[in-house]
Amino acid sequence: MTVSGREGPDHTAVRVALWRALHLRADPPPYVIEDEAGLRLAGPEAGDDWRARPDMDAGATRRTRASIVARARFVEDLALTAAGRGVDQYVVLGAGLDTFAQRRASDAVAAGLRVFEADRAGAVAWKRRRLTELGYGVPGWLRLVPVDFEGDWWGQLVAAGFDPGRPAVVASAGVTMYLSEDAVAATFRRIAGLAPGSTLVTTFLRPIEDVEPDQREQLRVAQRGALASGTPFLSFYAPERIAALAGEAGFRETRHVTAEELAERYFADRTDGLRPSRGEELLVATT
């Protein structure tokens, strides 16, 4: 994760949004998630010929793309389930081009949520401008919070109206790989101190040797690209290790969500063989 003040989204945020859009163009229905808003937001950053980008090769990125849409759907389902039982705060760390607020604006369940999107200042300023340009606007229940993830990001979140004394869902998708283990542990401790009934859902990259053999080169390419762009991958976790970090931080319960579980949940009825890779999986921790 970068903390520079440059304007615009990180390249990884744009790529993830484009993979969500590619799912609607390269894969047959049923769709795991339908997200055109991310492509609209990416706009000039994506370029008119975005499908010609090497990282948008429909065949080579098939399983990675499946993982991206699966994690987006899982996080969204978890947030909506929590909202249904009365949780009214939803925090997205490293929000990038997340479009939950735009796609769910009229959803009766989501309507009770106050959504906090935390990202570096340059990315937040850019997204605020794009939301205005595209007619989405920034309603009062959506807080775009500029933060320094190497500084007092928690204080910045609280200053924007987040109440740590009330339950919340905190999502951290595609973030842990850019942080040191010390930084991940510190983040976990902070979130574990939230009110009982709060939930953290985070993704993590597994070590390359744990990934399916046919997916290892894809992960190496992503790793080299991240390094070249100045946002190197710093952390990989075996499921047992990241669960242990969450337990040590003070979470009451942890659950590893495997690629196999995601496949059963979201891809079982597909006939095209599309399945997520276990290169990136999820951990759910509750207070």
Number of C-alpha atoms within 10 A of each C-alpha: 22 17 16 11 11 14 14 20 22 20 15 18 19 21 20 22 25 24 28 24 22 22 22 17 12 14 16 12 12 13 14 21 19 15 24 16 20 24 23 17 22 20 14 10 15 18 11 9 7 17 17 11 11 10 16 18 14 18 9 13 17 20 20 21 25 25 24 23 23 24 25 20 17 19 24 16 12 17 26 23 14 23 21 15 9 14 21 20 23 25 22 22 22 24 24 26 25 21 18 18 21 17 15 14 17 10 11 12 17 21 16 15 24 20 23 23 24 26 25 27 21 18 26 24 18 15 21 14 13 18 15 11 11 11 8 15 14 16 10 8 15 17 18 22 24 19 24 18 20 11 10 10 19 18 11 17 21 12 11 15 12 20 14 17 11 14 20 30 26 23 24 20 24 23 19 24 23 18 21 14 17 10 14 20 18 14 18 21 18 14 24 23 15 22 16 15 14 24 27 24 24 24 22 22 23 20 16 17 9 13 17 12 10 10 17 16 13 18 19 12 12 16 16 14 16 17 13 10 11 10 20 18 20 14 17 21 19 13 19 9 11 24 20 13 18 26 18 14 19 17 25 14 13 19 14 18 18 18 21 14 14 23 19 12 13 20 21 13 11 14 10 10 10 17 22 26 23 20 24 24 27 25 19 21 24 22 19
